[in-house]
Amino acid sequence: MNRLTCIVFERTGSWAAALRVQIARESPPATSRLRIVELRHLPDLRRQLSQHSAGIALIEIRQSTAADVLSWLPDMISRHPKTRFISLLNRHDTSRPHENGPSLFPAEFVEVLRECGVVDTIESLRHLGRVIEMARLSSTSPAHFDSGPQSLEQWACNCLPWQDS
């Protein structure tokens, strides 16, 4: 089974801790599938992505950092086409405690992230199981996961259960 690097780029460590808890709850444990690397600084993220071009990168976006992230994220995604980028939207940004409501980010912001190349957006620590599911899919079909940009026809053929190995 392939071991997949999962980079968690965040300020506090809460997303990585929640992901570890989710992994521990898996039966059988997904620990053998995921190698979690926590990063706090953008140069470290760039260096890690250059070393592990295929994997998953979880990028925390806070309302206070959204503009900055949008300035470098599209370029980073285009430089690392084999990495699956997932945005982590902090629903209750502690830097803005007066804000209330279900989400600080409008739906249009999530659409902008998709246009940048983000494959999923997670807004709750409870939904990190989707990361584990993505790792599971990549370990059962690494060629499909690591294939990078491909045509719609190639993608559809790769999904067929009777395809040749």
Stockholm file with secondary structure:
# STOCKHOLM 1.0

chainA/1-165         MNRLTCIVFERTGSWAAALRVQIARESPPATSRLRIVELRHLPDLRRQLSQHSAGIALIEIRQSTAADVLSWLPDMISRHPKTRFISLLNRHDTSRPHENGPSLFPAEFVEVLRECGVVDTIESLRHLGRVIEMARLSSTSPAHFDSGPQSLEQWACNCLPWQDS
#=GR chainA/1-165 SS CCCEEEEEECSSSHHHHHHHHHHHHSSSCGGGTEEEEEECSHHHHHHHHHHCCSEEEEEEECTTTHHHHHHHHHHHHHHCTTEEEEEEECTTCTTCTTCCSSCSSCHHHHHHHHHHTCCEEECSGGGTHHHHHHHHHHHHCHHHHTCCSCCHHHHHHHHCTTCCC
#=GC SS_cons         CCCEEEEEECSSSHHHHHHHHHHHHSSSCGGGTEEEEEECSHHHHHHHHHHCCSEEEEEEECTTTHHHHHHHHHHHHHHCTTEEEEEEECTTCTTCTTCCSSCSSCHHHHHHHHHHTCCEEECSGGGTHHHHHHHHHHHHCHHHHTCCSCCHHHHHHHHCTTCCC
//
